Amino acid sequence: MDSSAPAFPAGVPLAEIHHLYALQSHLIDGGRAAEWAATFTADGTFDSPTYPEPVAGTAALTAFAERFAAGCVADGVVRRHVISNVAVTGADGEAAVRVAAYLQIVATPPGGSPRTERFTTLTDRVVREGDGWRIAARTVRRDDTPGA
């Protein structure tokens, strides 16, 4: 093992972290806005250059996910969030970790071919809350922007 690679934080159940990311994709892609928002902490934040401003808190996150679903309908496409290369990159105390992952947004029109709309990097702060893990802060970086 490369001694310069960050050590994996002890006690972090990687399967639970991976499940959180898979669940988020299925929920937002399935139009389940309130359930998707519940995968964030009550004051959780979502900051992406694709959208005009950051979103914070359960109500705003729910509205954001509802707009995403409405946009898919208006555009006549099925959009899928494909998250890969999920890596726990560090710990922020006993009940918080930093996570990095790749996210592709793939759109498929009826009878058409899927196309990748964007490829991004997620940088998250994930916290243990109650019975599971929640996103406390998410920053999205598009690969087509300077400094990506």
Buried (B, 14 or more C-beta within 10 A) or exposed (E): EEEEEEEBBEEBEEEEBBEBBEBBBEBBBEBBBEBBBBBBBBEBBBBBEEEEEBBBBBEBBBBBBBBBBEEBEEEEBBBBBBBEEBBBBBBEEEEBBBBBBBBBBBBEEEEEEBEEEBBBBBBBBBBBBEEEBBBBBBBBBBEEEEEE
